[in-house]
Amino acid sequence: MTTKSVAVNYTEEQSAKMIADYVAGVSVEMIAQELGKSARSVIAKLSREKVYVAKVAASKTGEMVVKKDQVADSIAVLAGLTESETESLTKANKTALKKIFDCLPK
């Protein structure tokens, strides 16, 4: 039987330092430069470690981007929906969900 060696992109020490730096507020670009890696590689590693927080973007209209699932979850909380009801609600289009959410009392 042959064993397959796995290439390690980051040592345990690099990973620990990367996470500590990121949590302390060091930018992904600075971490990548320090490690000699691409920013995408650092983001991927931080995502796998469940510490990366994506930047919130603005849409073309200037509104903050909100995912459809987030709107459906907000409706579910206000309407007292179960998890299965919420899951089927997420199948509606985002525009309809936003209109429904806007009509609900907060």
C-alpha positions, -999 to +999 in steps of 0.1 A: +000+000+000+013+034-009+009+065+013+000+098-003+018+128+011-002+160+015+014+193+007+010+217+036+006+253+026+008+266+062+026+253+092+008+252+125+028+281+137+020+302+105-017+293+110-017+303+146+001+336+139-022+343+109-053+338+130-039+359+159-029+387+135-063+387+117-083+388+150-060+416+162-070+436+131-041+431+107-053+432+071-054+401+049-031+419+025-004+425+052-007+389+065-003+376+029+027+398+023+044+387+055+039+350+047+047+354+010+013+341+000-016+356-020-044+373-003-068+347-017-048+320-001-049+337+033-086+343+030-092+307+021-072+295+051-089+319+075-123+308+061-113+271+067-104+281+103-138+298+106-124+332+115-126+352+083-154+377+080-162+389+045-164+426+038-199+439+035-203+454+001-227+480-013-249+473-042-250+494-074-277+515-058-256+521-027-276+499-004-258+474+018-259+439+003-281+416+022-283+379+013-317+364+005-313+339+033-308+367+058-340+383+047-359+350+050-344+344+085-355+379+096-391+372+083-391+338+101-382+354+134-408+381+131-435+356+119-425+328+143-418+303+115-404+269+120-371+258+104-388+239+077-411+268+070-382+291+068-364+268+044-393+268+020-395+306+024-359+310+011-370+296-023-389+329-030-371+356-048-352+383-029-374+412-041-406+395-028-389+386+005-378+422+010-413+435+003-428+410+028-402+420+054-410+457+050-447+450+056-441+431+089-444+450+122-410+453+138 
